[in-house]
Amino acid sequence: MTTTTTTPQAAAAAESLRGKHGRDGITSAVFAAVLWLCLALICVFLFFILAVIVQKGVARLDLNLITNQPSKIRAETAGVQSALFGTLWVGAITGLIAMPLGIAAAVYLEEYANPLKWWNRAIELNIQNLAAVPAVIYGILTLGFVVRGPVSIGAVVLAGGIALALLILPVVIITTREALRSVPQEIRDGSLALGATQWQTTWRQVLPAAVPGIATGSILAMSRAIGEAAPLILVGATTFVTFNPDGLLSRYTTLPVQIYNLVPQDRDAFRDLAYSAILLLIVVLLAMNAVAIWLRNRYQRSW
């Protein structure tokens, strides 16, 4: 029969360990409670703001809001048609520029680039840093090089699309790379083993499998771009436009810029119009996010 004796030092060490675990548990519980409290406060403020927007903006959320042009005199019948069409124009240009470039860059970095080369590591580091750059910086960059400077095309629709494309390009690259990484390596190895080239493997196997993640990330990036006002104000999006854009070199405005112009107005009717425009923008963004969620759930594969 074996007897186990516990020395005073071992008992003290065990007691100290239990006390440490107890303090760690209390600290973790307090930290989690503080986090949940902060989340609850944020949700309360968010729901309050949404309630105010819906309450004051739903009365003007009708067909006239979309079909009528802005007016500085007749606030009761004014609309945001030019801003809505400007948003669609700028959004289309942003997508046509950012998505092909972002997807192509992600495919190169993920499928072809050698991660041991210093220039590839430098590119990856800069892309990650650019994703956190404030939106106004991209507006200043576009103002200096596209609106003025070497290109000098002026404050037109194309300039606004370029500014927003630069804004979301790092996000598109990062989300596309994550989607490509989610495709199992066995699919690539099997395709190459059957005699396909690397490009055939990427084009016919990897990219189709990564489409749900690519589409979701791209749509969410576009949602961010459509809600931006600061870079467009810098590149010359006019705050008051009573005509729809008719080309890449046309003057324009967008919903965020129109809202920025309406909020400081003195008359309550203009403020109600601003709330309606905010509500319309929220509906557009929610629709885009719903499409992204549907695409992810509809085409996502489990490996």
C-alpha positions in Angstrom: 0.0 0.0 0.0 1.4 3.4 -1.1 0.7 6.5 0.8 1.0 10.0 -0.7 2.3 12.8 1.5 1.8 16.4 0.6 4.5 18.8 1.7 3.6 22.3 2.9 5.3 23.8 -0.1 3.2 21.7 -2.6 0.0 22.5 -0.8 0.9 26.2 -0.9 1.7 26.0 -4.6 -1.6 24.3 -5.3 -3.5 26.9 -3.3 -1.8 29.7 -5.1 -2.6 28.1 -8.5 -6.3 27.8 -7.5 -6.3 31.4 -6.4 -4.7 32.5 -9.7 -7.3 30.5 -11.8 -10.1 32.1 -9.7 -8.8 35.6 -10.2 -8.4 34.9 -14.0 -12.0 33.6 -14.1 -13.3 36.7 -12.4 -11.2 39.0 -14.7 -12.5 37.2 -17.8 -16.1 37.4 -16.5 -15.8 41.2 -15.8 -14.2 41.8 -19.2 -16.9 39.8 -21.0 -19.6 41.7 -19.1 -18.0 45.1 -20.1 -17.9 44.0 -23.7 -21.6 42.9 -23.7 -22.5 46.2 -22.0 -20.7 48.2 -24.7 -22.4 46.1 -27.4 -25.8 46.7 -25.8 -25.2 50.5 -25.6 -24.1 50.6 -29.3 -27.2 48.6 -30.3 -29.5 51.0 -28.3 -28.0 54.1 -30.0 -28.2 52.4 -33.4 -31.8 51.4 -33.0 -32.7 54.9 -31.7 -31.1 56.5 -34.8 -32.8 54.0 -37.1 -36.2 54.7 -35.4 -35.8 58.4 -35.9 -34.8 58.0 -39.5 -37.8 55.7 -40.2 -40.2 58.0 -38.3 -39.2 61.1 -40.1 -38.4 59.7 -43.5 -41.1 57.2 -44.3 -43.6 59.9 -45.1 -41.5 61.1 -48.1 -40.4 57.6 -49.2 -42.6 57.4 -52.3 -42.3 57.4 -56.0 -41.9 61.2 -56.2 -38.7 60.9 -54.2 -37.2 58.8 -57.0 -38.8 60.5 -60.1 -38.5 64.2 -59.1 -35.3 66.3 -59.3 -33.9 68.3 -56.4 -35.2 71.7 -55.8 -34.1 74.6 -53.6 -37.6 76.1 -53.5 -40.3 73.4 -53.5 -39.0 71.1 -50.8 -42.4 69.3 -50.5 -42.1 68.0 -54.1 -38.4 67.8 -54.4 -36.7 64.4 -55.1 -33.3 62.8 -55.4 -33.5 61.4 -58.9 -30.2 62.9 -60.1 -28.4 61.7 -56.9 -29.8 58.2 -57.4 -28.7 58.0 -61.0 -25.4 59.4 -60.1 -24.9 56.8 -57.4 -25.8 54.1 -60.0 -23.3 55.5 -62.5 -20.5 55.9 -60.0 -21.2 52.4 -58.6 -21.1 50.8 -62.0 -17.8 52.4 -62.9 -16.4 51.5 -59.5 -17.3 47.8 -60.0 -16.0 47.7 -63.5 -12.6 49.1 -62.4 -12.1 47.5 -59.0 -13.5 44.0 -59.4 -11.4 42.8 -62.5 -8.2 44.4 -61.1 -8.8 43.1 -57.6 -9.7 39.5 -58.6 -6.7 39.4 -61.0 -4.3 40.7 -58.4 -5.6 38.2 -55.8 -5.2 35.3 -58.3 -1.7 36.3 -59.0 -0.7 36.7 -55.3 -2.4 33.5 -54.2 -1.8 31.2 -57.1 1.3 32.4 -58.9 3.4 34.7 -56.7 6.4 33.3 -54.8 5.8 34.3 -51.1 9.6 34.0 -50.5 10.4 36.9 -52.8 10.7 40.2 -51.1 8.7 42.2 -53.6 5.7 39.9 -53.2 5.9 40.3 -49.4 6.1 44.1 -49.9 3.0 44.0 -52.1 1.0 42.0 -49.6 2.1 44.3 -46.7 1.1 47.4 -48.7 -2.3 45.9 -49.6 -3.1 45.1 -46.0 -2.1 48.6 -45.0 -4.1 50.3 -47.8 -7.2 48.5 -46.6 -7.1 50.6 -43.4 -6.4 54.0 -45.0 -9.1 56.6 -44.4 -11.4 57.2 -47.4 -10.6 60.9 -47.6 -7.0 60.0 -48.6 -8.2 58.3 -51.7 -10.2 61.4 -52.5 -7.1 63.6 -52.2 -5.1 61.1 -54.3 -7.7 61.2 -57.1 -8.0 65.0 -56.9 -4.2 65.4 -57.3 -3.7 62.9 -60.1 -7.0 62.4 -62.0 -9.2 65.5 -61.5 -6.2 67.8 -61.7 -2.6 67.0 -62.3 -1.3 64.7 -65.0 -4.7 63.3 -66.1 -6.9 66.4 -65.5 -10.3 65.0 -66.6 -12.2 67.3 -64.2 -14.9 66.7 -61.6 -16.8 64.1 -63.6 -18.4 60.7 -63.1 -15.3 58.8 -64.1 -13.2 60.6 -61.5 -15.7 59.6 -58.8 -15.7 56.0 -59.9 -11.9 55.9 -59.9 -11.8 57.3 -56.4 -14.1 54.7 -55.0 -12.4 52.0 -57.0 -9.1 52.8 -55.3 -10.9 52.8 -52.0 -12.3 49.3 -52.3 -9.6 47.7 -54.4 -7.6 46.5 -51.3 -10.8 45.0 -49.8 -11.6 43.2 -53.0 -8.1 41.7 -53.1 -8.1 40.6 -49.5 -11.6 39.0 -49.7 -10.8 37.3 -53.0 -7.6 35.8 -51.6 -9.5 34.5 -48.6 -12.1 32.9 -50.9 -9.3 31.3 -53.0 -7.6 29.9 -49.8 -10.9 28.2 -48.8 -10.6 25.9 -51.9 -8.8 22.7 -50.8 -5.4 22.1 -52.1 -6.4 18.6 -53.2 -8.5 20.1 -56.0 -5.5 21.8 -57.4 -3.3 18.7 -57.0 -5.9 16.5 -58.7 -6.3 18.8 -61.6 -2.6 19.2 -62.2 -2.1 15.4 -61.8 -4.6 14.9 -64.7 -2.5 17.0 -67.0 -4.1 20.4 -66.7 -1.9 23.5 -66.7 -1.8 25.9 -63.8 -4.0 28.4 -65.6 -6.5 25.8 -66.6 -6.7 24.6 -63.0 -7.2 28.1 -61.7 -9.7 29.1 -64.4 -11.8 25.9 -64.4 -11.5 24.6 -60.9 -10.3 27.1 -58.3 -12.2 30.2 -59.5 -15.6 28.5 -59.9 -15.3 27.0 -56.5 -14.4 30.4 -55.0 -17.2 32.4 -56.7 -19.5 32.6 -53.6 -16.8 34.1 -51.4 -15.6 36.4 -54.2 -19.1 37.6 -55.0 -19.9 38.2 -51.3 -16.8 40.2 -50.6 -17.1 42.2 -53.8 -20.8 43.2 -53.1 -20.0 44.1 -49.5 -17.1 46.3 -50.8 -19.4 47.9 -53.2 -21.9 48.6 -50.4 -19.1 50.5 -48.6 -18.3 52.5 -51.7 -21.9 53.5 -52.3 -22.2 54.9 -48.8 -19.1 57.1 -49.0 -19.3 60.9 -49.3 -15.9 62.3 -48.3 -13.8 61.2 -51.3 -16.6 62.3 -53.7 -16.8 65.7 -52.2 -13.1 66.1 -52.6 -13.1 65.1 -56.3 -15.9 67.5 -57.1 -19.3 65.7 -56.8 -21.6 68.7 -56.9 -24.0 69.1 -54.0 -26.9 70.4 -56.1 -27.5 68.9 -59.5 -30.9 68.9 -61.3 -30.0 66.6 -64.2 -29.0 63.0 -64.5 -25.5 62.0 -65.7 -25.4 61.1 -69.4 -21.9 59.8 -69.7 -18.5 59.2 -68.1 -17.5 62.9 -68.5 -20.8 64.3 -67.1 -21.2 66.3 -63.9 -22.9 64.4 -61.1 -23.9 64.0 -57.5 -24.7 61.0 -55.4 -27.0 60.1 -52.5 -24.5 60.6 -49.7 -23.4 63.9 -51.1 -27.1 65.0 -51.6 -27.8 64.0 -48.0 -24.7 66.0 -46.9 -26.3 69.0 -48.7 -29.8 68.6 -47.3 -29.1 68.0 -43.6 -27.9 71.6 -42.7 -30.9 73.2 -44.4 -33.1 75.4 -42.2 -36.5 74.3 -43.4 -38.0 71.2 -41.8 -39.3 70.0 -45.3 -35.7 69.8 -46.5 -34.7 67.9 -43.4 -37.5 65.4 -43.9 -36.3 65.0 -47.5 -32.8 64.2 -46.1 -34.3 61.6 -43.8 -36.1 60.0 -46.7 -32.9 60.0 -48.8 -31.1 58.3 -45.9 -33.8 55.7 -45.7 -33.6 55.1 -49.4 -29.8 54.7 -49.2 -30.3 52.2 -46.3 -32.8 50.3 -48.4 -30.3 50.1 -51.3 -27.5 48.9 -49.0 -29.7 46.4 -47.3 -30.7 45.0 -50.7 -27.0 44.6 -51.7 -26.2 42.9 -48.5 -29.2 40.6 -48.9 -27.9 39.6 -52.3 -24.5 38.9 -50.9 -25.9 36.7 -48.2 -28.1 34.9 -50.7 -25.2 34.2 -53.0 -23.1 32.9 -50.2 -25.8 30.5 -48.9 -26.9 29.5 -52.4 -23.6 28.6 -53.9 -21.3 27.9 -50.9 -19.8 24.5 -50.9 -18.7 22.4 -47.9 -15.5 20.5 -48.4 
